[in-house]
Protein backbone atom coordinates (compact mmCIF):
# COMPACT_ATOMS: atom_id res chain seq x y z
CA UNK A 1 0.00 0.00 0.00
CA UNK A 2 2.09 2.94 -1.23
CA UNK A 3 2.13 5.85 1.23
CA UNK A 4 0.43 3.92 4.04
CA UNK A 5 3.59 2.53 5.65
CA UNK A 6 5.40 5.85 5.16
CA UNK A 7 3.11 8.00 7.29
CA UNK A 8 2.59 5.19 9.77
CA UNK A 9 6.30 5.29 10.55
CA UNK A 10 5.90 8.81 11.98
CA UNK A 11 3.43 7.88 14.71
CA UNK A 12 3.66 5.75 17.84
CA UNK A 13 2.76 2.07 17.62
CA UNK A 14 -0.70 2.32 19.18
CA UNK A 15 -1.67 5.31 17.02
CA UNK A 16 -0.40 3.62 13.87
CA UNK A 17 -2.36 0.45 14.53
CA UNK A 18 -5.51 2.48 15.23
CA UNK A 19 -5.05 4.59 12.09
CA UNK A 20 -4.36 1.49 9.99
CA UNK A 21 -7.52 -0.21 11.23
CA UNK A 22 -9.59 2.89 10.46
CA UNK A 23 -8.09 3.15 6.97
CA UNK A 24 -8.73 -0.54 6.24
CA UNK A 25 -12.23 -0.73 7.72
CA UNK A 26 -14.26 0.96 4.98
CA UNK A 27 -12.42 -0.81 2.13
CA UNK A 28 -12.93 -4.02 4.09
CA UNK A 29 -16.67 -3.48 4.33
CA UNK A 30 -16.86 -2.88 0.58
CA UNK A 31 -14.87 -6.03 -0.13
CA UNK A 32 -16.93 -8.20 2.22
CA UNK A 33 -20.13 -7.11 0.50
CA UNK A 34 -18.60 -7.73 -2.92
CA UNK A 35 -17.27 -11.15 -1.88
CA UNK A 36 -20.53 -12.26 -0.28
CA UNK A 37 -22.42 -11.19 -3.42
CA UNK A 38 -20.09 -13.26 -5.64
CA UNK A 39 -20.42 -16.30 -3.39
CA UNK A 40 -24.21 -15.88 -3.33
CA UNK A 41 -24.29 -15.60 -7.12
CA UNK A 42 -22.24 -18.81 -7.41
CA UNK A 43 -24.44 -20.86 -5.10
CA UNK A 44 -27.83 -19.33 -5.89
CA UNK A 45 -27.55 -18.15 -9.48
CA UNK A 46 -27.66 -21.04 -11.92
CA UNK A 47 -27.15 -18.55 -14.76
CA UNK A 48 -23.63 -17.85 -13.48
CA UNK A 49 -22.40 -21.44 -13.46
CA UNK A 50 -21.09 -21.48 -17.10
CA UNK A 51 -19.04 -18.36 -16.40
CA UNK A 52 -17.61 -19.78 -13.16
CA UNK A 53 -16.92 -23.10 -14.89
CA UNK A 54 -14.87 -21.32 -17.56
CA UNK A 55 -12.75 -19.72 -14.82
CA UNK A 56 -12.34 -23.13 -13.16
CA UNK A 57 -11.14 -24.64 -16.46
CA UNK A 58 -8.61 -21.83 -16.96
CA UNK A 59 -7.24 -22.24 -13.43
CA UNK A 60 -7.04 -26.03 -13.64
CA UNK A 61 -5.46 -25.93 -17.12
CA UNK A 62 -2.75 -23.36 -16.51
CA UNK A 63 -2.16 -23.77 -12.76
CA UNK A 64 0.67 -21.62 -11.43
CA UNK A 65 0.90 -19.71 -14.74
CA UNK A 66 -2.71 -18.63 -14.33
CA UNK A 67 -2.06 -17.55 -10.73
CA UNK A 68 1.06 -15.57 -11.67
CA UNK A 69 -0.55 -13.76 -14.61
CA UNK A 70 -3.91 -13.09 -12.96
CA UNK A 71 -2.43 -11.88 -9.66
CA UNK A 72 0.08 -9.69 -11.50
CA UNK A 73 -2.83 -8.20 -13.47
CA UNK A 74 -5.34 -7.72 -10.65
CA UNK A 75 -2.96 -7.07 -7.76
CA UNK A 76 -0.28 -5.28 -9.76
CA UNK A 77 -1.22 -3.76 -13.11
CA UNK A 78 -4.71 -2.41 -12.34
CA UNK A 79 -3.74 -0.79 -8.98
CA UNK A 80 -0.47 0.48 -10.49
CA UNK A 81 -2.23 2.16 -13.41
CA UNK A 82 -4.88 3.56 -11.07
CA UNK A 83 -2.28 5.06 -8.74
CA UNK A 84 -0.25 6.46 -11.63
CA UNK A 85 -3.22 8.00 -13.43
CA UNK A 86 -4.65 9.55 -10.26
CA UNK A 87 -1.29 10.90 -9.05
CA UNK A 88 -1.24 8.77 -5.89
CA UNK A 89 2.09 7.13 -6.73
CA UNK A 90 5.35 9.07 -6.47
CA UNK A 91 7.32 6.38 -8.34
CA UNK A 92 7.48 6.83 -12.11
CA UNK A 93 9.08 4.89 -14.91
CA UNK A 94 8.91 1.49 -16.53
CA UNK A 95 11.41 -0.16 -14.18
CA UNK A 96 9.40 0.48 -11.01
CA UNK A 97 6.25 -0.76 -12.75
CA UNK A 98 7.94 -3.98 -13.86
CA UNK A 99 9.24 -4.68 -10.34
CA UNK A 100 5.74 -4.10 -8.97
CA UNK A 101 4.18 -6.49 -11.51
CA UNK A 102 6.91 -9.06 -10.95
CA UNK A 103 6.38 -8.95 -7.20
CA UNK A 104 2.66 -9.67 -7.52
CA UNK A 105 3.29 -12.42 -10.09
CA UNK A 106 5.55 -14.17 -7.58
CA UNK A 107 3.01 -13.60 -4.82
CA UNK A 108 0.35 -15.19 -7.03
CA UNK A 109 2.48 -18.35 -7.24
CA UNK A 110 3.13 -18.12 -3.51
CA UNK A 111 -0.58 -17.86 -2.62
CA UNK A 112 -1.50 -20.63 -5.06
CA UNK A 113 1.11 -22.93 -3.47
CA UNK A 114 -0.25 -22.08 -0.04
CA UNK A 115 -3.84 -22.83 -1.09
CA UNK A 116 -2.66 -26.18 -2.50
CA UNK A 117 -0.94 -26.95 0.80
CA UNK A 118 -4.11 -26.15 2.71
CA UNK A 119 -6.12 -28.36 0.37
CA UNK A 120 -3.72 -31.22 1.17
CA UNK A 121 -3.92 -30.63 4.93
CA UNK A 122 -7.59 -29.71 5.41
CA UNK A 123 -9.21 -30.97 2.20
CA UNK A 124 -11.18 -29.07 -0.41
CA UNK A 125 -14.53 -28.97 1.39
CA UNK A 126 -16.46 -25.77 1.96
CA UNK A 127 -18.06 -26.80 5.25
CA UNK A 128 -17.79 -24.47 8.26
CA UNK A 129 -15.14 -26.55 10.08
CA UNK A 130 -12.81 -26.61 7.06
CA UNK A 131 -13.25 -22.88 6.46
CA UNK A 132 -12.43 -22.05 10.10
CA UNK A 133 -9.29 -24.22 10.07
CA UNK A 134 -8.10 -22.62 6.82
CA UNK A 135 -8.76 -19.08 8.03
CA UNK A 136 -6.87 -19.68 11.29
CA UNK A 137 -3.93 -21.33 9.53
CA UNK A 138 -3.90 -18.58 6.89
CA UNK A 139 -4.11 -15.56 9.16
CA UNK A 140 -2.20 -16.68 12.24
CA UNK A 141 0.56 -18.81 10.73
CA UNK A 142 1.05 -18.05 7.03
CA UNK A 143 0.45 -14.30 7.35
CA UNK A 144 2.41 -13.87 10.57
CA UNK A 145 5.42 -15.95 9.50
CA UNK A 146 5.58 -15.08 5.79
CA UNK A 147 2.96 -12.92 4.04
CA UNK A 148 2.99 -9.86 6.31
CA UNK A 149 6.80 -9.65 6.68
CA UNK A 150 7.44 -10.02 2.94
CA UNK A 151 4.75 -7.44 2.10
CA UNK A 152 6.06 -4.95 4.66
CA UNK A 153 9.63 -5.41 3.38
CA UNK A 154 8.55 -4.97 -0.23
CA UNK A 155 6.52 -1.79 0.33
CA UNK A 156 9.19 -0.13 2.49
CA UNK A 157 11.72 -0.98 -0.24
CA UNK A 158 9.33 0.46 -2.83
CA UNK A 159 8.93 3.67 -0.83
CA UNK A 160 12.74 3.89 -0.80
CA UNK A 161 12.61 3.99 -4.62
CA UNK A 162 13.72 0.35 -4.88
CA UNK A 163 17.13 1.42 -3.58
CA UNK A 164 18.70 -1.12 -1.21
CA UNK A 165 21.08 1.53 0.15
CA UNK A 166 18.30 4.00 0.90
CA UNK A 167 16.07 1.24 2.27
CA UNK A 168 18.78 0.20 4.73
CA UNK A 169 19.33 3.79 5.78
CA UNK A 170 15.65 4.65 6.20
CA UNK A 171 14.57 1.87 8.55
CA UNK A 172 16.09 0.25 11.61
CA UNK A 173 15.28 -3.36 12.42
CA UNK A 174 13.02 -2.25 15.27
CA UNK A 175 11.12 0.05 12.91
CA UNK A 176 10.73 -2.75 10.39
CA UNK A 177 9.47 -5.05 13.13
CA UNK A 178 6.91 -2.39 14.09
CA UNK A 179 5.86 -2.11 10.43
CA UNK A 180 5.34 -5.87 10.22
CA UNK A 181 3.31 -5.87 13.44
CA UNK A 182 1.17 -2.95 12.28
CA UNK A 183 0.62 -4.46 8.86
CA UNK A 184 -0.34 -7.82 10.35
CA UNK A 185 -2.81 -6.48 12.91
CA UNK A 186 -4.45 -3.93 10.61
CA UNK A 187 -4.91 -6.35 7.72
CA UNK A 188 -6.50 -8.94 10.03
CA UNK A 189 -9.49 -6.57 10.16
CA UNK A 190 -10.06 -7.07 6.43
CA UNK A 191 -8.61 -10.47 5.68
CA UNK A 192 -10.04 -12.65 8.46
CA UNK A 193 -13.57 -12.15 7.08
CA UNK A 194 -12.11 -11.90 3.55
CA UNK A 195 -10.40 -15.28 3.64
CA UNK A 196 -13.50 -16.87 5.15
CA UNK A 197 -15.41 -15.67 2.08
CA UNK A 198 -12.66 -16.89 -0.28
CA UNK A 199 -12.54 -20.35 1.30
CA UNK A 200 -16.32 -20.71 1.02
CA UNK A 201 -15.94 -21.13 -2.75
CA UNK A 202 -14.70 -24.36 -4.37
CA UNK A 203 -10.90 -24.69 -4.47
CA UNK A 204 -10.38 -23.77 -8.18
CA UNK A 205 -12.26 -20.48 -7.67
CA UNK A 206 -10.34 -19.34 -4.61
CA UNK A 207 -7.43 -17.73 -6.48
CA UNK A 208 -9.78 -15.80 -8.84
CA UNK A 209 -11.75 -14.43 -5.85
CA UNK A 210 -8.50 -13.63 -4.04
CA UNK A 211 -7.38 -11.68 -7.12
CA UNK A 212 -10.56 -9.58 -7.23
CA UNK A 213 -10.41 -8.94 -3.49
CA UNK A 214 -6.74 -7.98 -3.67
CA UNK A 215 -7.30 -5.60 -6.60
CA UNK A 216 -10.06 -3.60 -4.93
CA UNK A 217 -8.33 -3.71 -1.55
CA UNK A 218 -5.12 -2.12 -2.88
CA UNK A 219 -7.07 0.54 -4.78
CA UNK A 220 -9.45 1.36 -1.92
CA UNK A 221 -6.70 1.55 0.69
CA UNK A 222 -4.66 3.88 -1.54
CA UNK A 223 -7.69 6.16 -1.84
CA UNK A 224 -8.56 6.14 1.86
CA UNK A 225 -4.95 6.51 3.01
CA UNK A 226 -4.63 9.55 0.73
CA UNK A 227 -7.82 11.07 2.18
CA UNK A 228 -6.69 10.42 5.75
CA UNK A 229 -3.30 11.95 5.02
CA UNK A 230 -5.03 15.08 3.70
CA UNK A 231 -7.24 15.31 6.76
CA UNK A 232 -4.21 15.01 9.06
CA UNK A 233 -2.38 17.79 7.21
CA UNK A 234 -5.40 20.10 7.52
CA UNK A 235 -5.72 19.30 11.21
CA UNK A 236 -2.04 20.00 11.86
CA UNK A 237 -2.25 23.30 9.97
CA UNK A 238 -5.06 24.44 12.24
CA UNK A 239 -3.20 23.70 15.47
Buried (B, 14 or more C-beta within 10 A) or exposed (E): BBBBBBBBBEBEEEEBBBBBBEBBBBBBEBBBEBBEEBBEBBEEEEEBEEEBEEBBEBBEEEBBBBBBBBBBBBBBBBBBEBBBEEEBBEBEEEEBBEBBBEBBBBBBBBBBEBBBEBBEEBBBBBEEEBBEBBBEBBBEEBBBEEBBBBBBBBBBBBBBEBEEEEBEEBBEEEEBEBBBBBBBBBBBBBBBBBBBBBBBBEBBBBBBBBBBBBBBBBBBBBBBBBEBBEEBEEEEEEE
